């Protein structure tokens, strides 16, 4: 199996997803759009992992590669590849499928709870708890793609976790977080830490990391297992 990470900035990698891929004998490659790496041919793709970044999916003039990336995402979805989007990645999936991506009412940065949609029926998320704390760092949101199932929401942002069939998954939250990835986001994006009802400060974010990350990684592993065996 071949997995390709679509990376938009050097400091947002796959986090806890990467060791899971190694454990399951995936061949892993990274497409670094910030270094103008070429997009792979569709025949060489089984999974794509679309990571986050501080840019907007609407910044096509600033980042022209967004146009080709969205087209590649559309092709992967049409070819029934596994498409997993994290934060910006979840928004890119929505945008690639013709949905609006726009400013959320509130920025959401830090550890905040997600509640599972009680009507969720997807077999990919059977082990997702009814409520759990997850790491967030976003200021935009999106409309759900047609036919997508909403899995979970937070108080600040309704469309947090969704799936389209059993191969397309969007996570607005950072379920892949490790202590290192949380620290990297703080280091590179701390200018966003202005006072707000859903914005935690550096000390609070790092203090909670060790408490919440083990459950996150356990849930992430179960979701990835379910995708692999779908």
DRENPA-3360 file (N, C-alpha, C; in nm, 2 decimals, always signed):
BEGIN
1 = XXXXXXXX = +0.08/-0.12/+0.00/+0.00/+0.00/+0.00/+0.09/+0.12/+0.00 ~ +0.05/+0.22/-0.08/+0.12/+0.35/-0.09/+0.04/+0.46/-0.03 ~ +0.11/+0.54/+0.06/+0.04/+0.65/+0.12/+0.12/+0.78/+0.09 ~ +0.06/+0.88/+0.05/+0.12/+1.01/+0.01/+0.07/+1.12/+0.11 ~ +0.16/+1.18/+0.18/+0.13/+1.30/+0.26/+0.13/+1.42/+0.18 ~ +0.03/+1.50/+0.18/+0.02/+1.63/+0.11/+0.05/+1.73/+0.21 ~ +0.17/+1.79/+0.21/+0.22/+1.88/+0.32/+0.23/+2.02/+0.26 ~ +0.18/+2.12/+0.34/+0.17/+2.26/+0.30/+0.27/+2.35/+0.37;
9 = XXXXXXXX = +0.31/+2.31/+0.49/+0.42/+2.39/+0.56/+0.51/+2.29/+0.63 ~ +0.63/+2.32/+0.65/+0.72/+2.22/+0.71/+0.69/+2.18/+0.85 ~ +0.61/+2.26/+0.92/+0.59/+2.23/+1.06/+0.46/+2.15/+1.09 ~ +0.39/+2.12/+0.98/+0.26/+2.04/+1.00/+0.28/+1.91/+0.92 ~ +0.33/+1.81/+0.99/+0.34/+1.67/+0.93/+0.23/+1.58/+0.98 ~ +0.25/+1.45/+0.96/+0.15/+1.35/+0.99/+0.13/+1.32/+1.14 ~ +0.22/+1.36/+1.22/+0.21/+1.33/+1.36/+0.19/+1.18/+1.39 ~ +0.09/+1.14/+1.47/+0.07/+1.00/+1.51/+0.02/+0.91/+1.39;
17 = XXXXXXXX = -0.01/+0.97/+1.28/-0.05/+0.89/+1.16/+0.07/+0.82/+1.11 ~ +0.18/+0.88/+1.11/+0.30/+0.82/+1.05/+0.35/+0.69/+1.11 ~ +0.36/+0.68/+1.24/+0.40/+0.55/+1.30/+0.29/+0.44/+1.27 ~ +0.16/+0.48/+1.26/+0.06/+0.38/+1.23/+0.09/+0.32/+1.08 ~ +0.12/+0.41/+0.99/+0.15/+0.37/+0.85/+0.27/+0.28/+0.85 ~ +0.37/+0.31/+0.92/+0.49/+0.23/+0.93/+0.46/+0.09/+0.98 ~ +0.38/+0.09/+1.09/+0.34/-0.04/+1.15/+0.26/-0.13/+1.06 ~ +0.19/-0.07/+0.96/+0.11/-0.14/+0.87/+0.17/-0.16/+0.73;
25 = XXXXXXXX = +0.31/-0.14/+0.73/+0.39/-0.17/+0.61/+0.35/-0.08/+0.49 ~ +0.31/+0.04/+0.51/+0.28/+0.13/+0.40/+0.42/+0.18/+0.34 ~ +0.42/+0.20/+0.21/+0.53/+0.28/+0.15/+0.48/+0.43/+0.16 ~ +0.56/+0.52/+0.22/+0.52/+0.65/+0.25/+0.61/+0.75/+0.17 ~ +0.54/+0.85/+0.11/+0.61/+0.96/+0.05/+0.54/+1.09/+0.08 ~ +0.61/+1.20/+0.07/+0.56/+1.33/+0.11/+0.57/+1.42/-0.01 ~ +0.46/+1.49/-0.05/+0.45/+1.59/-0.15/+0.45/+1.72/-0.08 ~ +0.56/+1.79/-0.09/+0.58/+1.92/-0.02/+0.55/+2.03/-0.12;
33 = XXXXXXXX = +0.43/+2.09/-0.11/+0.38/+2.19/-0.20/+0.47/+2.32/-0.18 ~ +0.52/+2.34/-0.06/+0.60/+2.46/-0.04/+0.74/+2.45/-0.11 ~ +0.77/+2.33/-0.16/+0.90/+2.31/-0.23/+0.87/+2.27/-0.38 ~ +0.74/+2.29/-0.42/+0.70/+2.26/-0.56/+0.72/+2.11/-0.60 ~ +0.70/+2.02/-0.51/+0.71/+1.88/-0.54/+0.60/+1.84/-0.64 ~ +0.63/+1.75/-0.73/+0.52/+1.71/-0.83/+0.42/+1.62/-0.76 ~ +0.30/+1.63/-0.81/+0.19/+1.54/-0.77/+0.21/+1.40/-0.83 ~ +0.19/+1.29/-0.76/+0.21/+1.16/-0.81/+0.10/+1.12/-0.91;
41 = XXXXXXXX = +0.13/+1.02/-0.99/+0.02/+0.97/-1.08/-0.08/+0.89/-1.00 ~ -0.20/+0.89/-1.05/-0.31/+0.83/-0.97/-0.28/+0.68/-0.95 ~ -0.22/+0.62/-1.04/-0.20/+0.47/-1.03/-0.10/+0.44/-0.92 ~ -0.03/+0.54/-0.88/+0.07/+0.51/-0.77/+0.02/+0.55/-0.63 ~ -0.11/+0.57/-0.62/-0.17/+0.62/-0.50/-0.27/+0.52/-0.44 ~ -0.26/+0.49/-0.31/-0.37/+0.41/-0.24/-0.44/+0.51/-0.14 ~ -0.36/+0.57/-0.06/-0.41/+0.67/+0.04/-0.34/+0.80/+0.02 ~ -0.42/+0.91/+0.04/-0.36/+1.04/+0.05/-0.40/+1.10/+0.19;
49 = XXXXXXXX = -0.30/+1.16/+0.26/-0.32/+1.22/+0.39/-0.29/+1.37/+0.37 ~ -0.40/+1.45/+0.37/-0.39/+1.60/+0.34/-0.38/+1.67/+0.47 ~ -0.26/+1.74/+0.49/-0.23/+1.80/+0.62/-0.28/+1.95/+0.63 ~ -0.26/+2.01/+0.74/-0.30/+2.15/+0.77/-0.20/+2.25/+0.72 ~ -0.23/+2.37/+0.75/-0.15/+2.49/+0.71/-0.22/+2.62/+0.74 ~ -0.14/+2.73/+0.76/-0.20/+2.85/+0.79/-0.27/+2.93/+0.68 ~ -0.26/+2.88/+0.56/-0.32/+2.94/+0.45/-0.47/+2.90/+0.44 ~ -0.55/+2.97/+0.35/-0.69/+2.94/+0.33/-0.69/+2.86/+0.20;
57 = XXXXXXXX = -0.79/+2.77/+0.18/-0.81/+2.71/+0.06/-0.85/+2.80/-0.05 ~ -0.89/+2.92/-0.01/-0.93/+3.03/-0.11/-0.81/+3.11/-0.16 ~ -0.69/+3.08/-0.11/-0.58/+3.17/-0.14/-0.51/+3.12/-0.27 ~ -0.58/+3.09/-0.38/-0.53/+3.04/-0.50/-0.43/+3.13/-0.57 ~ -0.45/+3.26/-0.56/-0.36/+3.35/-0.62/-0.22/+3.36/-0.55 ~ -0.23/+3.35/-0.41/-0.10/+3.34/-0.34/-0.03/+3.21/-0.35 ~ -0.11/+3.10/-0.36/-0.06/+2.97/-0.37/-0.12/+2.89/-0.49 ~ -0.07/+2.91/-0.61/-0.13/+2.85/-0.73/-0.14/+2.70/-0.72;
65 = XXXXXXXX = -0.06/+2.64/-0.64/-0.06/+2.49/-0.63/-0.19/+2.44/-0.57 ~ -0.27/+2.53/-0.51/-0.40/+2.49/-0.45/-0.49/+2.44/-0.56 ~ -0.48/+2.49/-0.68/-0.57/+2.46/-0.79/-0.54/+2.31/-0.83 ~ -0.41/+2.28/-0.85/-0.38/+2.14/-0.89/-0.40/+2.04/-0.78 ~ -0.38/+2.09/-0.66/-0.40/+2.00/-0.54/-0.55/+1.96/-0.53 ~ -0.64/+2.06/-0.55/-0.78/+2.03/-0.54/-0.82/+1.93/-0.66 ~ -0.77/+1.95/-0.77/-0.80/+1.86/-0.89/-0.75/+1.72/-0.85 ~ -0.63/+1.71/-0.80/-0.58/+1.58/-0.76/-0.67/+1.51/-0.65;
73 = XXXXXXXX = -0.72/+1.59/-0.56/-0.81/+1.54/-0.45/-0.94/+1.49/-0.52 ~ -0.99/+1.56/-0.61/-1.11/+1.52/-0.68/-1.09/+1.39/-0.76 ~ -0.98/+1.38/-0.82/-0.95/+1.25/-0.89/-0.93/+1.13/-0.80 ~ -0.87/+1.16/-0.69/-0.85/+1.05/-0.59/-0.99/+1.00/-0.53 ~ -1.08/+1.10/-0.51/-1.21/+1.06/-0.46/-1.29/+0.98/-0.56 ~ -1.28/+1.03/-0.69/-1.35/+0.96/-0.80/-1.30/+0.82/-0.82 ~ -1.17/+0.80/-0.79/-1.11/+0.67/-0.81/-1.12/+0.58/-0.69 ~ -1.19/+0.63/-0.59/-1.22/+0.55/-0.46/-1.09/+0.52/-0.38;
81 = XXXXXXXX = -1.00/+0.62/-0.39/-0.88/+0.61/-0.31/-0.92/+0.65/-0.17 ~ -0.84/+0.62/-0.07/-0.86/+0.67/+0.07/-0.81/+0.81/+0.07 ~ -0.90/+0.90/+0.12/-0.86/+1.05/+0.12/-0.89/+1.09/+0.26 ~ -0.79/+1.13/+0.34/-0.80/+1.17/+0.48/-0.75/+1.31/+0.49 ~ -0.83/+1.41/+0.53/-0.80/+1.55/+0.54/-0.80/+1.59/+0.68 ~ -0.69/+1.66/+0.72/-0.68/+1.71/+0.86/-0.68/+1.87/+0.85 ~ -0.77/+1.93/+0.92/-0.78/+2.08/+0.94/-0.79/+2.14/+0.80 ~ -0.69/+2.21/+0.75/-0.69/+2.26/+0.61/-0.72/+2.15/+0.51;
89 = XXXXXXXX = -0.68/+2.03/+0.54/-0.70/+1.91/+0.45/-0.85/+1.88/+0.44 ~ -0.92/+1.89/+0.56/-1.07/+1.87/+0.55/-1.14/+1.98/+0.47 ~ -1.09/+2.10/+0.48/-1.14/+2.21/+0.41/-1.11/+2.19/+0.26 ~ -1.00/+2.14/+0.23/-0.96/+2.12/+0.08/-1.05/+2.02/+0.02 ~ -1.08/+1.91/+0.09/-1.18/+1.81/+0.04/-1.31/+1.88/+0.01 ~ -1.36/+1.96/+0.10/-1.49/+2.02/+0.08/-1.48/+2.12/-0.04 ~ -1.37/+2.20/-0.05/-1.36/+2.29/-0.16/-1.35/+2.22/-0.29 ~ -1.27/+2.11/-0.29/-1.25/+2.03/-0.41/-1.39/+1.98/-0.46;
97 = XXXXXXXX = -1.48/+1.95/-0.37/-1.61/+1.90/-0.41/-1.72/+2.01/-0.43 ~ -1.67/+2.14/-0.44/-1.76/+2.25/-0.47/-1.82/+2.32/-0.36 ~ -1.78/+2.29/-0.23/-1.84/+2.35/-0.11/-1.77/+2.48/-0.08 ~ -1.84/+2.57/-0.01/-1.79/+2.69/+0.04/-1.70/+2.67/+0.16 ~ -1.58/+2.74/+0.17/-1.50/+2.75/+0.29/-1.49/+2.89/+0.33 ~ -1.52/+2.92/+0.45/-1.54/+3.06/+0.49/-1.50/+3.08/+0.64 ~ -1.49/+3.20/+0.68/-1.45/+3.24/+0.82/-1.55/+3.18/+0.92 ~ -1.50/+3.11/+1.02/-1.59/+3.06/+1.12/-1.63/+3.18/+1.22;
105 = XXXXXXXX = -1.74/+3.16/+1.29/-1.77/+3.27/+1.39/-1.67/+3.30/+1.49 ~ -1.60/+3.19/+1.53/-1.49/+3.20/+1.63/-1.37/+3.12/+1.59 ~ -1.25/+3.18/+1.62/-1.13/+3.09/+1.61/-1.13/+2.99/+1.72 ~ -1.09/+2.87/+1.69/-1.08/+2.76/+1.79/-0.94/+2.71/+1.80 ~ -0.87/+2.74/+1.91/-0.73/+2.71/+1.92/-0.71/+2.65/+2.06 ~ -0.67/+2.52/+2.07/-0.65/+2.46/+2.20/-0.73/+2.33/+2.22 ~ -0.75/+2.29/+2.34/-0.82/+2.16/+2.37/-0.96/+2.19/+2.41 ~ -1.05/+2.14/+2.32/-1.19/+2.16/+2.34/-1.27/+2.03/+2.31;
113 = XXXXXXXX = -1.38/+2.00/+2.37/-1.45/+1.88/+2.35/-1.52/+1.87/+2.22 ~ -1.52/+1.75/+2.16/-1.61/+1.72/+2.05/-1.72/+1.62/+2.10 ~ -1.84/+1.64/+2.05/-1.95/+1.55/+2.08/-1.99/+1.48/+1.96 ~ -2.00/+1.35/+1.97/-2.04/+1.26/+1.86/-2.19/+1.28/+1.82 ~ -2.22/+1.29/+1.70/-2.36/+1.30/+1.65/-2.43/+1.17/+1.68 ~ -2.54/+1.18/+1.76/-2.61/+1.06/+1.80/-2.67/+0.99/+1.69 ~ -2.69/+1.05/+1.57/-2.74/+0.98/+1.45/-2.63/+0.92/+1.36 ~ -2.51/+0.93/+1.41/-2.40/+0.88/+1.32/-2.41/+0.73/+1.30;
121 = XXXXXXXX = -2.40/+0.69/+1.18/-2.41/+0.54/+1.14/-2.29/+0.49/+1.08 ~ -2.19/+0.57/+1.06/-2.07/+0.52/+0.98/-1.99/+0.42/+1.06 ~ -1.96/+0.31/+1.00/-1.88/+0.20/+1.06/-1.74/+0.24/+1.09 ~ -1.69/+0.35/+1.02/-1.55/+0.39/+1.04/-1.54/+0.45/+1.18 ~ -1.64/+0.50/+1.25/-1.63/+0.57/+1.37/-1.71/+0.50/+1.49 ~ -1.72/+0.37/+1.48/-1.80/+0.30/+1.58/-1.73/+0.31/+1.72 ~ -1.60/+0.33/+1.72/-1.53/+0.34/+1.85/-1.50/+0.49/+1.89 ~ -1.56/+0.58/+1.82/-1.54/+0.72/+1.85/-1.63/+0.75/+1.97;
129 = XXXXXXXX = -1.57/+0.80/+2.08/-1.65/+0.82/+2.20/-1.76/+0.93/+2.19 ~ -1.86/+0.92/+2.27/-1.96/+1.02/+2.27/-1.91/+1.17/+2.29 ~ -1.81/+1.18/+2.37/-1.74/+1.31/+2.39/-1.60/+1.28/+2.43 ~ -1.51/+1.37/+2.37/-1.37/+1.36/+2.40/-1.30/+1.49/+2.37 ~ -1.19/+1.52/+2.44/-1.12/+1.65/+2.41/-1.02/+1.62/+2.30 ~ -1.02/+1.72/+2.21/-0.93/+1.71/+2.09/-0.86/+1.85/+2.07 ~ -0.75/+1.85/+2.00/-0.67/+1.97/+1.98/-0.72/+2.04/+1.85 ~ -0.73/+2.17/+1.86/-0.79/+2.25/+1.74/-0.69/+2.37/+1.72;
137 = XXXXXXXX = -0.69/+2.40/+1.59/-0.62/+2.53/+1.55/-0.67/+2.57/+1.42 ~ -0.78/+2.65/+1.42/-0.85/+2.69/+1.29/-0.93/+2.81/+1.31 ~ -0.95/+2.88/+1.20/-1.03/+3.00/+1.20/-1.14/+3.00/+1.09 ~ -1.14/+2.90/+1.01/-1.24/+2.88/+0.90/-1.31/+2.76/+0.92 ~ -1.43/+2.75/+0.85/-1.51/+2.63/+0.84/-1.56/+2.61/+0.70 ~ -1.65/+2.52/+0.68/-1.69/+2.48/+0.55/-1.83/+2.42/+0.55 ~ -1.90/+2.42/+0.43/-2.02/+2.35/+0.42/-1.99/+2.20/+0.39 ~ -2.07/+2.11/+0.44/-2.05/+1.97/+0.42/-2.07/+1.93/+0.27;
145 = XXXXXXXX = -1.99/+1.85/+0.22/-2.01/+1.80/+0.08/-2.14/+1.72/+0.07 ~ -2.20/+1.72/-0.04/-2.33/+1.65/-0.06/-2.31/+1.50/-0.04 ~ -2.40/+1.45/+0.04/-2.40/+1.31/+0.08/-2.31/+1.27/+0.19 ~ -2.23/+1.37/+0.25/-2.14/+1.34/+0.36/-2.22/+1.33/+0.49 ~ -2.17/+1.25/+0.58/-2.23/+1.22/+0.71/-2.15/+1.30/+0.82 ~ -2.22/+1.38/+0.90/-2.15/+1.46/+1.00/-2.14/+1.36/+1.12 ~ -2.01/+1.35/+1.17/-1.98/+1.25/+1.28/-1.98/+1.32/+1.41 ~ -1.91/+1.44/+1.42/-1.89/+1.51/+1.55/-1.88/+1.66/+1.53;
153 = XXXXXXXX = -1.92/+1.73/+1.64/-1.91/+1.88/+1.64/-1.86/+1.93/+1.77 ~ -1.81/+2.05/+1.77/-1.77/+2.12/+1.89/-1.86/+2.24/+1.91 ~ -1.85/+2.30/+2.03/-1.93/+2.42/+2.06/-1.90/+2.53/+1.96 ~ -1.78/+2.55/+1.92/-1.74/+2.66/+1.84/-1.75/+2.63/+1.69 ~ -1.76/+2.50/+1.65/-1.76/+2.47/+1.51/-1.84/+2.34/+1.49 ~ -1.94/+2.35/+1.41/-2.03/+2.24/+1.39/-1.97/+2.13/+1.31 ~ -1.91/+2.16/+1.19/-1.86/+2.06/+1.10/-1.71/+2.03/+1.13 ~ -1.70/+1.93/+1.23/-1.57/+1.90/+1.28/-1.52/+1.77/+1.22;
161 = XXXXXXXX = -1.60/+1.66/+1.22/-1.56/+1.53/+1.17/-1.67/+1.49/+1.07 ~ -1.63/+1.45/+0.95/-1.73/+1.40/+0.85/-1.67/+1.29/+0.77 ~ -1.75/+1.21/+0.71/-1.71/+1.11/+0.61/-1.80/+1.11/+0.49 ~ -1.75/+1.07/+0.38/-1.82/+1.05/+0.26/-1.80/+0.91/+0.21 ~ -1.90/+0.82/+0.23/-1.88/+0.68/+0.20/-1.78/+0.63/+0.31 ~ -1.70/+0.53/+0.27/-1.61/+0.47/+0.36/-1.46/+0.49/+0.32 ~ -1.44/+0.60/+0.23/-1.30/+0.62/+0.19/-1.26/+0.77/+0.20 ~ -1.36/+0.86/+0.23/-1.33/+1.00/+0.24/-1.36/+1.05/+0.38;
169 = XXXXXXXX = -1.26/+1.10/+0.45/-1.27/+1.14/+0.59/-1.22/+1.28/+0.61 ~ -1.29/+1.37/+0.67/-1.24/+1.50/+0.70/-1.24/+1.53/+0.85 ~ -1.13/+1.57/+0.90/-1.11/+1.60/+1.04/-1.07/+1.75/+1.06 ~ -1.16/+1.83/+1.10/-1.13/+1.97/+1.12/-1.03/+1.98/+1.24 ~ -1.05/+1.90/+1.33/-0.96/+1.89/+1.45/-0.83/+1.82/+1.42 ~ -0.74/+1.83/+1.51/-0.61/+1.76/+1.49/-0.60/+1.63/+1.58 ~ -0.67/+1.53/+1.53/-0.67/+1.40/+1.59/-0.53/+1.34/+1.59 ~ -0.44/+1.38/+1.50/-0.31/+1.33/+1.48/-0.21/+1.38/+1.58;
177 = XXXXXXXX = -0.25/+1.48/+1.66/-0.15/+1.55/+1.74/-0.06/+1.47/+1.83 ~ +0.06/+1.51/+1.84/+0.16/+1.47/+1.94/+0.21/+1.59/+2.02 ~ +0.28/+1.57/+2.12/+0.33/+1.68/+2.20/+0.42/+1.76/+2.11 ~ +0.50/+1.70/+2.02/+0.59/+1.77/+1.93/+0.51/+1.85/+1.83 ~ +0.40/+1.80/+1.78/+0.32/+1.88/+1.68/+0.25/+1.99/+1.74 ~ +0.20/+1.97/+1.86/+0.14/+2.08/+1.93/+0.24/+2.20/+1.96 ~ +0.36/+2.16/+2.00/+0.46/+2.26/+2.03/+0.50/+2.33/+1.90 ~ +0.51/+2.26/+1.79/+0.55/+2.32/+1.67/+0.44/+2.42/+1.62;
185 = XXXXXXXX = +0.31/+2.39/+1.64/+0.21/+2.49/+1.60/+0.22/+2.61/+1.69 ~ +0.24/+2.59/+1.81/+0.25/+2.71/+1.90/+0.37/+2.79/+1.86 ~ +0.48/+2.73/+1.83/+0.60/+2.80/+1.80/+0.59/+2.89/+1.67 ~ +0.52/+2.83/+1.57/+0.51/+2.90/+1.44/+0.39/+2.98/+1.43 ~ +0.29/+2.97/+1.51/+0.16/+3.04/+1.49/+0.11/+3.11/+1.61 ~ +0.21/+3.14/+1.71/+0.17/+3.20/+1.83/+0.11/+3.34/+1.82 ~ +0.13/+3.41/+1.71/+0.07/+3.54/+1.69/-0.08/+3.53/+1.68 ~ -0.14/+3.42/+1.66/-0.28/+3.40/+1.65/-0.34/+3.39/+1.79;
193 = XXXXXXXX = -0.26/+3.38/+1.89/-0.31/+3.35/+2.03/-0.36/+3.48/+2.09 ~ -0.46/+3.54/+2.03/-0.52/+3.66/+2.09/-0.64/+3.62/+2.18 ~ -0.68/+3.71/+2.27/-0.79/+3.67/+2.36/-0.92/+3.64/+2.29 ~ -0.98/+3.53/+2.32/-1.10/+3.49/+2.26/-1.17/+3.37/+2.34 ~ -1.30/+3.35/+2.33/-1.37/+3.25/+2.41/-1.32/+3.11/+2.38 ~ -1.26/+3.08/+2.26/-1.22/+2.95/+2.23/-1.07/+2.95/+2.19 ~ -0.99/+3.03/+2.26/-0.85/+3.04/+2.23/-0.78/+3.03/+2.36 ~ -0.70/+2.92/+2.38/-0.62/+2.89/+2.50/-0.48/+2.95/+2.47;
201 = XXXXXXXX = -0.41/+2.98/+2.58/-0.28/+3.03/+2.57/-0.18/+2.91/+2.58 ~ -0.05/+2.94/+2.55/+0.05/+2.84/+2.53/+0.06/+2.74/+2.65 ~ +0.07/+2.80/+2.77/+0.09/+2.72/+2.89/-0.02/+2.62/+2.91 ~ -0.15/+2.66/+2.89/-0.26/+2.58/+2.90/-0.26/+2.47/+2.80 ~ -0.22/+2.50/+2.67/-0.22/+2.40/+2.57/-0.12/+2.29/+2.60 ~ +0.00/+2.33/+2.64/+0.10/+2.23/+2.66/+0.07/+2.15/+2.79 ~ +0.01/+2.21/+2.89/-0.02/+2.15/+3.02/-0.12/+2.03/+2.99 ~ -0.21/+2.05/+2.90/-0.32/+1.95/+2.88/-0.27/+1.84/+2.78;
209 = XXXXXXXX = -0.16/+1.86/+2.71/-0.13/+1.77/+2.60/-0.11/+1.62/+2.65 ~ -0.03/+1.60/+2.75/-0.01/+1.46/+2.80/-0.13/+1.39/+2.85 ~ -0.23/+1.47/+2.90/-0.35/+1.41/+2.95/-0.44/+1.36/+2.84 ~ -0.45/+1.44/+2.73/-0.54/+1.41/+2.62/-0.49/+1.32/+2.50 ~ -0.36/+1.33/+2.48/-0.30/+1.27/+2.36/-0.31/+1.12/+2.36 ~ -0.30/+1.05/+2.48/-0.31/+0.90/+2.47/-0.45/+0.85/+2.42 ~ -0.56/+0.91/+2.46/-0.69/+0.87/+2.41/-0.70/+0.91/+2.27 ~ -0.65/+1.03/+2.23/-0.66/+1.06/+2.09/-0.59/+0.96/+2.00;
217 = XXXXXXXX = -0.47/+0.92/+2.04/-0.40/+0.83/+1.95/-0.46/+0.69/+1.95 ~ -0.52/+0.65/+2.06/-0.60/+0.52/+2.06/-0.72/+0.53/+1.96 ~ -0.79/+0.64/+1.97/-0.91/+0.66/+1.88/-0.86/+0.67/+1.73 ~ -0.76/+0.74/+1.71/-0.70/+0.76/+1.57/-0.67/+0.62/+1.52 ~ -0.60/+0.54/+1.60/-0.56/+0.40/+1.55/-0.68/+0.32/+1.51 ~ -0.79/+0.33/+1.59/-0.91/+0.25/+1.56/-0.97/+0.30/+1.43 ~ -0.98/+0.43/+1.41/-1.03/+0.48/+1.29/-0.95/+0.43/+1.17 ~ -0.82/+0.45/+1.18/-0.74/+0.40/+1.07/-0.75/+0.25/+1.04;
225 = XXXXXX = -0.76/+0.18/+1.15/-0.78/+0.03/+1.13/-0.91/+0.00/+1.05 ~ -1.02/+0.08/+1.09/-1.15/+0.06/+1.03/-1.14/+0.10/+0.88 ~ -1.06/+0.21/+0.85/-1.05/+0.24/+0.71/-0.97/+0.14/+0.63 ~ -0.87/+0.08/+0.69/-0.79/-0.02/+0.62/-0.87/-0.14/+0.59 ~ -0.96/-0.18/+0.68/-1.03/-0.30/+0.67/-1.18/-0.28/+0.62 ~ -1.20/-0.17/+0.57/-1.34/-0.13/+0.53/-1.39/-0.23/+0.42;
% end
